Amino acid sequence: MRSVLTPTRNVVAHQPVPLEPEVEDLVRRACFAAAAPALMEFGVRPDEIVDHLTAAGLSVANRPDRVLANLDGVAHAVACVRGDARAWADLANRHGWCLERAAMDRHGTEGGLAARRFWMEIHCGTLRGPADRLRQDGWPLPRLQWYAGLRPLRHWLADRLFGGVEASQESLQRRLDSPHAPHSLHNPAMHIATAT
């Protein structure tokens, strides 16, 4: 995505960069060739796929042609972004159990709980509110709008889940290590050093 300063405010607005015509043509051909069963199952149109990939930043990726192998996941993400309840249920049924098991294997009970929170967070981040919504620990809510189809959807979901767990653990550790944490003993030397 290209960053542009708007003249009225000092904020950076992101304008999507259009797909290269060759890539867009390949995506449309693959859609019409029925390469993605989710296109038919959820009634996703090729224009919606192209719009989603443009907004997700596929045009600035290294090998955007990799999306052709993951069009089913992109179509599924588009249906979820549209708010299709059946698509959300299918997404959770297809990937929820393996993400939860992997999170529990890696992080124990906290990982399992994080996997369950993840589904609420991604649903909330995708469907409700502005794109800059944050979790309680200050990290952004995951959004299916970010999925550019460069790898399978299950891998992308796993990265968001495990990245969220690790970010939460890091945020917690920083709060515990803070000299201003409520559990810390008062250290006059630290107070003097941070007061200036």
C-alpha positions in Angstrom: 0.0 0.0 0.0 1.2 3.5 -0.8 1.2 6.0 2.1 0.0 9.5 1.3 -0.2 12.5 3.5 -3.6 14.2 3.2 -3.5 18.0 3.0 -6.2 18.6 5.6 -4.8 16.5 8.4 -1.4 15.3 9.4 -2.3 11.6 9.2 -1.1 9.0 6.8 -3.9 7.6 4.6 -3.3 4.3 2.8 -4.5 4.0 -0.7 -4.5 0.5 -2.2 -2.2 0.0 -5.2 -4.1 -1.7 -8.0 -3.1 -5.2 -9.1 -1.0 -5.5 -12.2 -3.2 -6.2 -15.2 -1.5 -9.6 -15.8 -2.1 -10.7 -12.2 -5.7 -9.5 -12.2 -6.3 -11.4 -15.5 -4.8 -14.6 -14.0 -7.0 -14.2 -10.9 -10.2 -13.7 -13.0 -9.4 -16.6 -15.2 -8.8 -18.9 -12.2 -12.1 -17.7 -10.7 -14.0 -18.4 -13.9 -12.3 -21.8 -14.2 -13.9 -22.7 -10.9 -10.6 -23.2 -9.2 -12.0 -22.2 -5.9 -15.0 -24.2 -4.5 -15.7 -21.4 -2.0 -16.6 -19.1 -4.9 -19.6 -21.2 -5.6 -20.4 -22.2 -2.1 -20.5 -18.7 -0.7 -21.5 -16.9 -4.0 -18.3 -14.8 -4.2 -17.9 -12.9 -7.4 -14.5 -12.5 -9.2 -14.8 -8.7 -8.7 -15.0 -9.1 -5.0 -11.8 -11.3 -5.1 -9.9 -8.6 -7.1 -11.2 -5.8 -4.8 -10.2 -7.8 -1.7 -6.7 -8.6 -3.0 -6.2 -5.0 -4.0 -7.2 -3.8 -0.5 -5.0 -6.5 1.1 -1.9 -5.2 -0.7 -1.2 -8.1 -3.1 0.2 -5.8 -5.7 3.2 -4.9 -3.5 4.0 -8.6 -2.7 6.9 -10.6 -4.1 5.3 -13.2 -6.3 1.6 -12.3 -6.4 0.9 -15.2 -8.7 1.0 -17.5 -5.5 -2.5 -16.3 -4.8 -3.8 -18.7 -7.6 -3.0 -21.7 -5.3 -5.0 -20.1 -2.5 -8.1 -18.6 -4.2 -10.4 -20.9 -2.1 -9.1 -19.3 1.1 -9.4 -15.8 -0.4 -13.0 -16.5 -1.4 -13.7 -17.8 2.1 -12.2 -14.6 3.6 -14.3 -12.4 1.3 -17.4 -14.2 2.4 -16.5 -13.7 6.0 -15.7 -10.0 5.4 -19.2 -9.7 3.9 -20.6 -11.1 7.1 -21.8 -14.5 5.8 -22.6 -16.5 9.0 -22.2 -19.8 7.2 -18.7 -18.8 6.1 -17.8 -17.9 9.6 -19.1 -21.2 11.0 -17.3 -23.1 8.3 -14.0 -21.2 9.0 -14.2 -22.0 12.7 -15.2 -25.6 12.1 -12.4 -26.1 9.5 -9.6 -24.5 11.4 -10.6 -23.9 15.0 -9.9 -27.3 16.5 -6.4 -27.6 14.9 -5.4 -24.1 16.0 -6.6 -24.7 19.5 -4.7 -28.0 19.7 -1.5 -26.4 18.4 -1.9 -23.5 20.8 -2.4 -25.8 23.7 0.6 -27.9 22.7 2.8 -24.8 22.5 1.5 -22.7 25.3 -0.6 -25.0 27.6 -3.9 -23.9 28.9 -3.2 -20.2 28.2 -2.7 -21.1 24.6 -6.1 -22.9 24.4 -7.8 -19.9 26.0 -6.0 -17.6 23.6 -7.2 -19.7 20.6 -10.8 -19.3 21.8 -10.3 -15.5 22.3 -8.7 -15.4 18.8 -12.0 -16.3 17.1 -13.8 -13.5 18.9 -11.0 -11.1 18.1 -10.8 -11.9 14.4 -14.6 -11.8 14.1 -14.8 -8.4 15.9 -11.8 -7.0 14.0 -13.2 -8.1 10.7 -16.8 -7.1 11.1 -17.1 -4.4 13.8 -15.6 -1.0 14.0 -12.7 0.9 12.5 -9.6 -0.8 11.1 -7.4 0.6 14.0 -9.3 -1.2 16.8 -7.0 -2.6 19.4 -7.0 -5.6 21.8 -6.7 -5.0 25.5 -2.9 -5.3 25.4 -2.6 -2.5 22.7 -2.0 -4.7 19.7 -4.4 -4.4 16.7 -7.3 -6.9 16.3 -6.7 -9.4 13.5 -8.7 -8.8 10.4 -9.5 -11.1 7.5 -9.2 -8.0 5.2 -5.4 -8.4 5.6 -5.4 -11.8 4.0 -3.7 -11.5 0.6 -3.8 -15.2 -0.3 0.0 -15.6 -0.6 -0.2 -18.8 1.4 -3.0 -21.1 2.7 -5.6 -19.4 5.0 -4.9 -21.9 7.8 -1.2 -20.8 7.9 -2.2 -17.2 7.9 -4.7 -17.8 10.8 -2.1 -19.7 12.8 0.4 -16.9 12.4 -2.1 -14.4 13.6 -3.0 -16.6 16.6 0.6 -17.4 17.6 1.7 -13.8 17.0 -1.2 -12.6 19.2 -0.2 -15.0 22.0 3.4 -14.0 21.9 2.5 -10.3 21.7 0.2 -10.7 24.8 3.0 -12.5 26.7 5.5 -9.8 25.7 3.1 -7.0 26.8 2.5 -8.8 30.1 6.2 -9.2 30.7 6.9 -5.5 30.0 4.2 -4.5 32.4 5.7 -6.8 35.1 9.2 -5.5 34.4 8.1 -1.8 34.6 9.4 0.1 37.6 6.0 1.7 37.8 4.1 -1.6 38.2 2.0 -1.7 41.3 3.7 -4.8 42.6 7.2 -3.3 42.4 9.0 -2.3 45.6 9.7 1.4 45.8 13.3 2.1 44.7 14.3 5.7 45.5 17.2 5.6 43.0 14.9 4.6 40.2 12.4 7.3 41.1 15.1 9.9 41.0 16.5 8.6 37.7 13.1 8.6 36.0 11.9 12.0 37.5 14.4 14.0 35.4 
